[in-house]
Amino acid sequence: MSQEGSAARDDEASDVNASGFPTGDVKPASDTTATASETTRTSEHTRTDTGTSSGRPVDVEPGEFEPSGRFGVPGRPLRRSAFLIGFTGALGVLLAYALFLGIRNAAGILVLVVIALFLAVGLHPAVVRLRRWGVPRGLAVAVVTLVVVLLIVGGLLALVPPVVTQSGQFVQQLPGYVEELRRNPTVNDLVVRYDVMERVQAAADADTIGRALGGVLGGAQLVFGTIFRLLTVLVLTIYFLAYFDKLRELGYALVPRSRRQRVRLIGDEILTRVGAYMVGALAIAVLAGVTTFVFALAVGLPYPFALAVVVAVTDLIPQIGATLGAVVVTLVGLATDLPVGIACLVFFVLYQQVENYLIYPKIMRRAVSVNEVAALLAALLGVALLGVVGALIAIPTVAALQLILREVVLPRQDAR
């Protein structure tokens, strides 16, 4: 039996030698497992390197935010000790406080960034449409930017000359208005009793107006500050449009891979709704401006194009913008002639009914479906927090929150 067993072992050894492994060099099981895992990692790394010329997997489309592997493999996490936990907590508190101070100090710049990002999201569908027509991305961004600049310049050219002219005429005719009021016995008695004449003359004095505006330096700072903000928003909008896809992919890359697909779908839907809202709001504003221009020409209002621009710009503000534009045009009509002012009032009352119940629902129903109460509350909160900018971004923000609530929060609560 021992001879047969030794013969069998010799046969196995000869088989091993025949397969290419020398006798006596058989590795233990642990070494074999380690070698297998290293071989697997090596093969995966080789497959990764050979998948594309840049060393990224084939299934990663952009590949810009994937680790290159040139800097080694991440090490094991640190052990959780009491000192490490306390130090991490204290560091988190300090970082949170530093972040709060940074946001508070940079609030003005952050508002400009939000405006530029909102404009970029709204203008991106126009860039996509031009891309579908075969226009290169750089040229498409340039065309959209040029159109926006021309609209801004046209609006300024329409508004600035009438404002300067009317302001100069009002300042020149102010003493005559005061003298006409003094001829009225009741008004004259009030003027004498409360020293209104002296106060009006003091308020109309050039030195007083200069001090109110902060002097020449304060006026120049206001003008150049406004120009700087407009240029900052314009430049940021151009950058956001040019790198829109890369910024979006970077945002999605920060999400865990297991939830990235769902976040991508919801995020793309939010961006689509914001863009559709911007297009719809611009269409409604342009329609209001064109209608006002035709009406102003019909009734003989001065500066019809400037009034149309005012109505179009104010109509972009949700809930209260159309009323503000109507008030401005009606006041101009009353200053021109009483029947013209009454006609302006009747026209805007009728037009706002048509816009609120026919035009706005038909255009916005496909873009965003937001409850009217939620839209009103959002507009009021937006005005209180960020002014006109908050009113502009209020409804798209509510639409995004409504989508997240319906698709994420409510299903999670139902599953509990």
Secondary structure, 3 states (H helix, E strand, C coil): CHHHHHHHHHHHHHHHHHHCCCCCCCCCHHHHHHHHHHHHHHHHHHHHHHHCCCCCCCCCCCCCCCCCCCCCCCCCCCCCCHHHHHHHHHHHHHHHHHHHHHHHHCHHHHHHHHHHHHHHHHHHHHHHHHHHCCCCHHHHHHHHHHHHHHHHHHHHHHHHHHHHHHHHHHHHHHHHHHHHHHCCHHHHHHHHHHCHHHHHHHHHCHHHHHHHCCHHHHHHHHHHHHHHHHHHHHHHHHHHHHCHHHHHHHHHHCCCHHHHHHHHHHHHHHHHHHHHHHHHHHHHHHHHHHHHHHHHHHHCCCCHHHHHHHHHHHHCCCCCHHHHHHHHHHHHHHHHCHHHHHHHHHHHHHHHHHHHHHHHHHHHCCCCCCCHHHHHHHHHHHHHHHCHHHHHHHHHHHHHHHHHHHHHHHHHHHHC
